[in-house]
Amino acid sequence: MDAVRIYGGKCLQGQTTIQGSKNASLPILAATLLINGTCEIENCPDISDVYHMLRLLKSLGCAVKREGTLVRVNTEKLSECDMPSDSVGVMRSSIMLLGALLARTGNVCMEYPGGCVIGSRPINLHIQALRKMGVTIEENETEFCAETVRLKGAVVSLPFVSVGVTENVILAAVLAEGETVIRPAAREPEIQALCEFLQCAGAQIEGIGTDCLVIRGVEGLHPVRYRVPADRIVAGTYLCACMCAGGQIFLRDAPVSHMESILSYAIEMGASVVREKDGILVIGRERQPVCHVLKTGCYPEFPTDMQSPFMAVMAASGQSARIVETVFENRFRIVPALCKMGAEITVHGNTAFVDGSSKLHGAIVQAEELRGGAALVIAALAAEGTSIVTNRHYIDRGYEDIVLSLRELGADAELA
Ligand code: UD1
């Protein structure tokens, strides 16, 4: 049962509620380590990456309890323990624990983090930034050990924007001695959520939502209850599903204000989008697409995580277009699978050329990473015949139940 079977060719009609954001909940869960007591995180998605983060927190001595979408983390009995290497290795966000644990215990040994295979994903900038903050780090081939007597504020100048490094430095800085400046800081809504969570807990952070964050270390933080915002990438994925299949859907709780670039490309690709108070109404395939080039970038530009779902839309759209990927060097891994479904796509360096004149047909294809896997499922909605997408576990890293959500939206999909 590690696959999704999709019977293509059916227009969508229905509504679904968008889950809490994966990329916001993971650093916020790591941030609970900075707070002595119980934090309550609402709207925490029930996805495998969150499961692994909670497992890591438990292995460090935290008491963790989930009731529906509410997760309680009590860190009072935090102890230094080995983290289970299968959880550290499975996701990139285990690196978040580095900044938070250094702030709380001053001492961390861990294996290198894993995550989707979408480029080399080094951690050199994390290490450089933390060294500037007074951390000694020794590395070998499989693991690294970091140690500090007291984290110190520093000016962290980065060669380019990194979401993970910005988050790690924030986590290290909120309890550090003195002031930390991060420049350029990532401006993603998930960073804003992390900062808001920490501010509620008593942290002093200025410049939230800008490319320069200034953090003044405080003596301690207090427990809080915080609601994780909805997941803009999950909302964008179902928006793409409707663009592939056609029809009309309502995405309840979609975080419209964080989806500007996604929505404007969707409109260029022929969709109609009505912004409502509690979500967005999407009409897929309303007009002929006029989008010829899609380029990824850091927020507020078009998110790299939406690139594969939009590639699926292009392959199904009847209009040729080009995608330029500027964030990760290996993010066209779904191309062979889409081509197996009848798409015509060629890749030259960081640019993919999609010939939209081809017709998609059903096939058995394999998910190789999270967003690419979801993109194959939605491409299959537009394909003639039946498709099976195997390796569903990659998709489960970020989507609570993609089959259930698509069925709510009227798709003919089932577990296989
Ligand atoms: C986060 C998101 C991921 C998203 C990405 C870009 C989470 C859990 N994941 O990943 O969904 O696709 O932002 O929006 O929030 N880099 C280095 N050295 C480092 C760190 C990063 O060279 O030490 C490079 C990466 O290889 C990449 C670029 O920086 O080319 C951007 O990566 P980064 O923003 O750090 O992505 P993640 O935090 O891993």
Boltz pocket constraint, residues with backbone or C-beta under 6 A from the ligand:
constraints:
  - pocket:
      binder: B
      contacts: [[A, 22], [A, 23], [A, 26], [A, 92], [A, 93], [A, 119], [A, 120], [A, 121], [A, 122], [A, 123], [A, 124], [A, 125], [A, 126], [A, 127], [A, 161], [A, 162], [A, 163], [A, 164], [A, 165], [A, 190], [A, 297], [A, 303], [A, 304], [A, 305], [A, 327], [A, 328], [A, 329]]
      max_distance: 6.0
